[in-house]
Amino acid sequence: MFAIGTLAKRTGTKVQTIRYYEQIGLLPEPGRTEGGQRRYGDDDLDRLAFIRHARQLGFTLQAIRELLDLSDNHGHSCADVDRIAQSQLKEVEARIARLEVLRTELKRMLSECSRDTVSDCRVLKVLRDHSACLADHEAGA
């Protein structure tokens, strides 16, 4: 058993984030010492590592909750897990497509810049006038 600070260090998670995950039910309420300090075990460490890795992959807290529920109930079909992961993959691909549009637009703005004075700066002109953009990229705003 170890304290919240140790759990935080071992998983690279902030203490307040661990408390938040407990508050929203992603992590179970930990046992406590007689003095009221939280105590965690290896299962908590594994669960928090799972949550952290899923967050790094961009899964929402709701998706993580569903994945944890499926993981906790071994009788479910792996197809349910695949459905959640497939949804995340689609979101990542859409985000990449938006970023590619942004990259293209930024490169174009920079290539059209004469690098003279601020009053003639193409980057500032395009930033002031969205209609000067080649593509709609408002979805990421």
Secondary structure as the mmCIF struct_conf table of DSSP 4:
data_model
#
loop_
_struct_conf.conf_type_id
_struct_conf.id
_struct_conf.beg_label_comp_id
_struct_conf.beg_label_asym_id
_struct_conf.beg_label_seq_id
_struct_conf.end_label_comp_id
_struct_conf.end_label_asym_id
_struct_conf.end_label_seq_id
STRN STRN1 PHE A 2 PHE A 2
HELX_RH_AL_P HELX_RH_AL_P1 ILE A 4 THR A 11
TURN_TY1_P TURN_TY1_P1 GLY A 12 GLY A 12
HELX_RH_AL_P HELX_RH_AL_P2 VAL A 15 GLN A 23
TURN_TY1_P TURN_TY1_P2 ILE A 24 GLY A 25
BEND BEND1 LEU A 26 LEU A 27
HELX_LH_PP_P HELX_LH_PP_P1 PRO A 28 PRO A 30
STRN STRN2 GLY A 31 ARG A 32
TURN_TY1_P TURN_TY1_P3 GLU A 34 GLY A 35
STRN STRN3 ARG A 38 ARG A 39
STRN STRN4 TYR A 40 TYR A 40
HELX_RH_AL_P HELX_RH_AL_P3 ASP A 42 GLN A 56
TURN_TY1_P TURN_TY1_P4 LEU A 57 GLY A 58
HELX_RH_AL_P HELX_RH_AL_P4 LEU A 61 ASP A 72
TURN_TY1_P TURN_TY1_P5 HIS A 74 GLY A 75
BEND BEND2 HIS A 76 HIS A 76
HELX_RH_AL_P HELX_RH_AL_P5 CYS A 78 SER A 111
TURN_TY1_P TURN_TY1_P6 GLU A 112 GLU A 112
BEND BEND3 ASP A 116 ASP A 116
HELX_RH_3T_P HELX_RH_3T_P1 VAL A 118 ASP A 120
HELX_RH_AL_P HELX_RH_AL_P6 ARG A 122 ARG A 128
HELX_RH_3T_P HELX_RH_3T_P2 HIS A 130 ALA A 132
BEND BEND4 CYS A 133 ALA A 135
HELX_RH_3T_P HELX_RH_3T_P3 GLU A 138 GLY A 140
#
